[in-house]
Amino acid sequence: MTPESGGGGGTPTDPDPGPPAATPTGRAAQIVTILAVLCGIAVAWRRAWTCDDAFISFRYADDLAHGLGLVFNPGERVEGYSNFLWTLWCSLGIRLGRDPERWSIASGIAAYGVCLALLGTQTLGLRRRFGAAATALPAAALLGAVHPDWTIFASGGLETSLFTLLILCGYVLLVEGHGAPAAALAGLALAAGSLTRPDGLVFAGVAGLFLLRARRPALRPALVFAVAFAAVYAPFLAWRLAYYGDWFPNPWYAKSIGRAWYGQGGTYVGLYFARYWALLAAAPLVLATAVALRRSPSIAMNLRREWSDRSGLAAGFAVVATLAVARIGGDFMFARFLIPATPFYLILFELGLYRWRPRGRWTEVLLVPAAAAAIVLTPPPMRGGERVAGISNEWEAYSPQFCARVRQQGEALRRYFDRLPIRVVFMGAQARMIYYARPWVAIEGETGLTDRTIARQNLPKRGRVSARGSLPRLPAPPRRLHRAHGPGERRAGPGGLPEPPALLLRSSPGRATGAGLPVPPGESPMTWPRPGARASLHHKLPIALPRPASNPSGPPAR
């Protein structure tokens, strides 16, 4: 039933006008939805990229695909990723013979396209039920298609796009369905989201509270939701504890996520809304529409409740997710952590355009193009390599030439490392090179993502966002420490390094310090800088060396 368009307000007594496609406006909305999806996918594909952080997950996925287990280094069980389901998905692609970069890009952009399609179909369904009160065109899908950073993080090699899709699916199941089956499916979707990224637990908590409030007095949907969620997440927790020996992934400790950092997080959120200030218009629009709804007694109670449920859950997801990002200090990549909250700000914007009186229709005609223009034309708060409070537009740093050069350098290092028990310390920005170099043991030495000892050190103060700060001098493990000297100090010779040889890769691409490495025929010796870092090399090497690289059925040579 829909509000009628005559007189001073709507009335729920008119018959359902039928599917949206039965009217010119409905057909136009379908066409616009399809165009929004296609345009969004095209822009995302044009901006496709893979960040260095993704190669941490790729190495885990590669080892799993080749039978070494879900580990970064053979024989070491450290959960250095925080995107379990995404890592499994990447491992499947590698197992099928796909390049992980291309596999992750295609998967992420496909998930982004499905998100836009879900937003558009929501508009079409609501148009059928709410009639002329609903928006004529899919505002949320249109704004999502022109959102620059959503198109950027549709790819990137990380789990952002899949995570956003799973959370959005949970939302749709909660607001569209009623009863136990819908609650169970929503619980499964949000459990999958929590396996994709730990902050899915935040959305699951909001969803549980929503079911308790919106489905009163019947508690069955909330209980079914909780059981479905636990049926997936509890076995995962048990496996994590048995396999890795920890309740939390290693990045929880490496990045000090347990410690609140509202100052940095407030800066991160503020920078996002400095560019996407148009999304903040959702708040006054929703409030105005809610007030108008209360003053329109002729609107059917079921329509009132549906609009309130949709706007309430979207607001809960958007606000709580934003506060969670602010608490942990955000990220060093501009906008990335707020992409999962973005669809819900767009949903609120669209719901705020609902008008219970015909003369309010002009607001949609004016505000949707204005919001799209603001989203597209407002420049980012930083350009190029510029950093604001440690936050940058990471995407701009990854030119195709840069990525190809780093891959080439990693593959060159692989010839040095081939079938040698090399232990390498690297900084996070060198994960791409490490993936293609394939050393036997690699230690992320900036935050300790893949090292339990480094990650759990007590730090005097926080460092830049997504890092931990300056590591203190480490105690020297017996015969397992490689100290690299800084500028002005005399470097130790080959005899001063532990056996087997150890390397320390610095931020300068393709440069390392080490000793005792063979130089492949026809190659000139590498240039070695003088790093000023100190790292623990307490890792134990596997007993057996890998199969030769020429064996296609075996794991990559390390």
N, C-alpha and C positions, 0 to 999 in steps of 0.2 A: 504494500500500500504506500501511497505517496502523498505528500502535501499538495493540495490543489493550488493553482496559480491565480485564483481570483480573490477579490475582496481584500480585507486587511490581513489575512493570514492563511496558513495552510490548513487543510483538513484531511484526515486520513481515510475518508470514505470513498475516494475515487478508486476504480479498479486499476490493477497493475497494468502499465502501458506495454508490457511485454519486454522481450530482450532488447538491449540497447541497439542492436543492429536493425531493429524494426523501424527506427526513426532516422532521419538524416543526421541528427546530432550524434546518435549512437554509432552510425557508420563512420562519421568523421572522427569520433573518439578512437575507434578501432584502427583507422588508418594512421592517426597521429601516434598511437601507441607503437605500432609496427615501425614507423619512421624513427621514433625516439630510440627504440631498441637498436635498429640498424645503424643509425648515426652514432650512438654511443659506442657500439662495438667497433665501428670504423675508426673513431677517434682513439679509442683505447689501443687498437692494433697499431695505429700509427705511432703511438707513444710507448709501445712495448719495450720493456727493459728487464734486467735482472740485477738486483743489488748484491753486494758482496755477502751480506748476512745469509742470503738464501743458500749459499754453498756450504754452510755448516749443516743444514738439513740435507743437502744433496749428498754429502759424504756419508752421513748416517744411512740415507736411503740406498746408496751404492753398496755399502757394506752389507746391509740386510739383503739386498738383491743377489749378492754373491755368496751368501751363506755364512758371513762372519758375525751375524747378529746385529741388533740395533745398537751399534757402538760407533764411536768416532775413531778409536784406535783398537786394533784387535786385542781381545783379552781384557779390555778396560770397560767396565760398565759404569759410565757416567752419562746421565741424561742431560746432554748439553743443548738440547732443543726444547722448545716449549710449544710445539705444534705437532703432536703425535699423529693425528689423523692425516694431516697434510704430508708428513714425512712418509707415512705408509703409502699414500697416493703417489708420491714421487717415486718411491721404490717400485711400485707396480709399473710405472712408465719405464723405468730403467730395465726392469725384468722383461718387458715387452720389446726392448731394443730401442727405445726412444731416447733422444737427447733430453736430459732433465731441464735444460733451459727452455727449449721449445715446448716440452710437455707442460711445464708449469705456466708458461705464458698463455698457451692455448686454454688450459683448464681455468686459469684465473679470469680470462676475458669471457669465457663461456659462462662462468658463474655470475659475472657482472651483468651480462646480457639477460640472464634469468631473473636477476634482481629487478632490472628495469621492467621486464615483462610482468612480474608479480605486481609491481606498483601500478602498472597500467591496467591489468585485469581487475585489481581492486577497485579502481575508479569505475570501470564498466559495470561491475556487480553492484556497487553502491548506487550508481545512476538508475539501475533497474528498481531498487528498493526505495530510494529517496526521491526519485523523479526530479522535478525542476529545482529542488532544493540543493541537489548535488552539483558539483562542478561539471561543466559541459565537456571539458577536455582533461586529459590525465596530467594534471599539474606536477605531481610528484615525479612521474616518469620523465616528463620533459626537463625538469630541473636537474634530475639525476643524470640525464644524458649530456648536459652541458657543464656539469660540475668538473672543473679541471683536475682536481686531485683525486676524485673518485675514478676518473678515466686513467690517471697515472697509476694508481694502486690497484687497478683491475689486474695488472700484471705485477712485475717486481720480483717474482719468484717466491714470495712468501705467502702465508695463509690468509692474508687480509680478505681477499675476495670470497673465498670459500666460507670463511667464518661469517662474513656479513650475510651471505646467502642463507646459511643455516639459521642464524638468529632471525632473519626476516621470515623464513619459513615457519619458525616457531610462533612468531607474532600472527601470521596469517591463520595458522591452525587454531590459535587461541580465540581470535575474534570472529572467525568464520564458522567454526564448529561449535557444537554444544554437546554436552554429555561426555561419557567416559571415553569413547573411541577418539574423539578429537583431542582430549586431554592426554591420552596415551601417546598419540602421534607427536603432539607438541613436546612431551617429555623426552621422546626419542630424538627429536630434532635438536633440542637444546642440550641434550647430553652429547650428541655428536659435535655441537658447537663447543662444548666445554672440553672435548677431546682435541679439538682443533686449536683452541687457545684457552688458557686457564681463566681468562676473564669472562668466559661463557658462564661461569658460576654466578656472576653478578646478574646476568639476564635471567638465569634460571630462578634465582631468588625473587626477583621482581615478578616473574610469571607465577610463581607459587602464591605470592601475596595477592596477585590479581585474581586468581581462581578462588581463593578464600573469600575475597570481597564480592566479586562479581557473580559468583554462583551460589551465594547464600540462599537458603539455609543448608542446601545440599552440599555435603563435604566430599561426596564421592569423586567428583572430577579432580579435586585437589589431591586426594589420596592416590588416585590412578596416575596422575601426573608424577607424583613423587616416586611411586613404585616403578614406573617406566623409566624415569631418569636414573634411579638407583640401580636398576637392572643392567644398565649399560656402564654407569660410572663406577659403581662399587667394584666390579671385577677388574676394571682398569686400575683402580687404586691398589687393589691387592697384587696385581701383576707388577705394578711399578715398585711396590715395596719389596716384593720377592726378587725382582730382577736388578733393580738399581740400589735398593736399600734405603730409599728416601721417600718421604711423603710429598716433597715438592721437587720440581725439576731444578737442575743445577743453576740455570739463569736466575732463579729466585734468590739464590745466595750471591751469585756473581754480580748482579746488578742491584743488590740491596733492596729488592722490591718490598720486603717486609717493613722497611723504614719509610714513613710518610715524608714526602717532599713537596708540600703544597706550594711553596714559593716558586719552584721551577715548574711545577705542574700548572699553576695559575698563569705563568708566562706562556706555556705551551697552548693552553686553551684560549688565552687572550689573543695570541697570534692567529689562531685558526679563525676566530670570529672577527678579527680585524679584516680578514679577507672575505669571509663568508658572513658578513653582517646581515645580509638579506634573510638568512635563516632565522635570525632572532625575531623577525617580524611574525613568526609563527605564534609566539606567546601572546601578544595583544590580539591577534586575529582569533585565536582559539577562545580567549577570555570573552571577547565581544560576541562571538557566536554562541558561547554557552549562556551568556546573559540573555541573548535574543531567544534562545530555545526555552529558557525558563519563563519568558514573557509570552510564549505562544502556546496557550493551553490546548489549542486544537490539534497539536501534533500528537500522533499516536504514541502511547507509552513505550511500545516496543522499539520505535524509531529513536525516541529519546535515549533509551537505555543503550541501544547499539552505538549511537554516536558518542555517548559518554564512555562506553567501554573502549571503543577504538582510540579515542583521544587520550583517555586516561592511561592505557597501556603504552601507547606511543610516547607519551610524556614521561612515564616511568622509565622506559628503556633509554630514552635520550638523556634525561637528566642524571640518572644513576650511573650510566656509562661514562658520561662526561666527568662526574665527580670522581669516579674510580681512576680515570686517566689523570686527573689533577692530583690525586693522592700519591700516585707512584712517580710523579715527576714528568709524565709524558714520554717523549721519545726524541731522538736526535733527528729523525726524519719528520719534516713538517707535515702535519695533517694525518699521518698514517694511522695513529691510534684512535682518531676520531671518525674515521671512515665508517666503522660499524654503527656508530650513532647517527650518521648522516641520513639514512633512509627514514628514520623516525622523526627527525626535524622536518623532512620534506612531507611526510604524511601529516604531521601537525599543520604545516602550512596549507596543505590542500583541505583538510577538514575545517580549518579556520575560514575558508572561502565559502562554506555552505551558507546559504541565505534562505531564511524561512519566508521571506517576502520577495515578490518579483522585482521590486524596484532596487534591490540590493545587488542585482546581477552585474552591474557595471564594475564592481570591485574586482571580479575575476578578470574581466577584460583588461583592466589597467594593471593589476598587481602581478599577474603571471609574467607578462613580457618584461615588466620593470625588474622583477626578481631575477629573471634569466639574464638580463643585461648586467645587473649588479654582480651576479656570480661570475660571469664571463669577463667583464671589464675591470673589476677591482684587481689591482696587481698584487702579487704575493709580497709578504713583508720582507723578503730577502731575495737576492738575485745571485745566480752563479755560485761561486764558492763562498759567498758571504754567510756568516753565522750570526744568529741573534740568540744569545744565551745558550750557545752550543747547538742550536737548531738550524738546519739548513734544508734547502730544496735538493735533496739527495739525487733526485732523478736527473737534474741538470748536469751532474758531474759524470754521468755514465754515457759518454758518446760511444758510438759503435767502434770508432778507432781505438779509444782507450780500452774497451772491453776486449777487442781482438788482440791488442798488444799484450795485455796482462795474460790472456789465455796462451799466447805464443810463448811468453816468458815462463809460465808454469810448465808447459810441455817441454821446453828446453831444460828446465830443472829436472824434469822426470827422467831424462837421459842420464843425469848425474846420479839420481837416486835409485835407478832401476836395480832391484834385487839386493840392495844394500840396507842393513838395519839402521837407517838414519832416524834420529830424533830431531824434530824441528820445533822451535818456538816461533810463533808468528803473532802479529797483531791482527785484530778483527778485520781491518780493511784489506788484509791479504788473503782472506778466505777463498776468493776465486782462484788465486794463484796456487794455493795449497791444494785445492781440489784437483787441479790439472797436473800438479807436480807429483801427487800421490806418494808422499813419504810414508814410511811404516808407522811412525808415531808423530803426531802433530799436537802441540800444546798451544791453545789460545792464551797468550800471556798478558793481554791488556786487562781483561776482566776475569779470566779464568773460566770461561764458558764451558770448556771441555775438561777442566781440571778441578777435582774436588778440593784439593789442598789450597790452591790459589783462591778459589771462590769463597772459601770460608775464613779468610783472614779478617781480623778486625782492623778497620781503617779509621784514622783520626778524623777524616772529613770526607764528604762526598766529592767526587770529581765531576766531569761533564756528564750531561744526561745520558742514560743508558750505559754509563760506565761506573766505576766505583771510586775513582780517585787514585792518587799515587800510592802504589803498593810499597809497604815497608820492606826493608832488607830482609830477605828470607834466610832462615837458618840453613846451613849447608848440610844436606843429606850426605851420608858417607858415599864418596866416589860417584855421586850422582848430580853434581852441581856444575853448571857451566856459567861462569861469570864473564860477561862481555864488558870490556872496558870502554869508558866514554872518551870524548875528545880530550886530547892532551895526555892521555895515559898510554903506556906501552902495551900493545896487544900481546897476549900470550901466544906462544908458538904452538905448533901441532902437539908437542909433547905435554902441554899443559891442559889439553882437553880430554874429557873422559872418553872411554871407548864403550860402545861404538861412537863414531863422530857425531857431533851435535851442531846445529845451525840456529841462528837467530835471524829471522826475516824481519826487516824493518818496513816502515811505511813507504820507503822509496821502492817502487816496483822493480822487481828483478834483481835486487841487491841482497846479499846475505853475508854473514860472517861465519867462517868455519875452518875446518882443517881436514886434511887427509882425504879429500874428495878426488876421484879420478876425473880427468878431463877427457871427454869423448874425442875421438880422432877428428881432426879438422876444426876443433873448437878452440877458441882462445880462452885463457883463464878469465874467470868472472872478476868483476870489480868489487872489492870488499870495503864497505864503510866501517866506521867505528861506532857501534851502537852503545848507548848508555843505559842499558837495562840489565836486569838480573832475574833469572827465572829458574824454577825448580825443574830438574830433569829426573825425577824420582821414578818415572814410568818404567815398567818392566816390559821388555820386548817379548813377543811371542817366540815360542821354541822353534817352530818350523818356519822356514822362509816360504814365500808364495811361489806358485807355479810360474814358469816363464811367461813373459808377456805375450809370446806367440801362441799360447794355448787359449783359444777363444772361449772355451767353456769354463775357465777358471776365473778367479777374482783378479782385478787389476794388479799388476806387479807393483810392489811397494818396496 
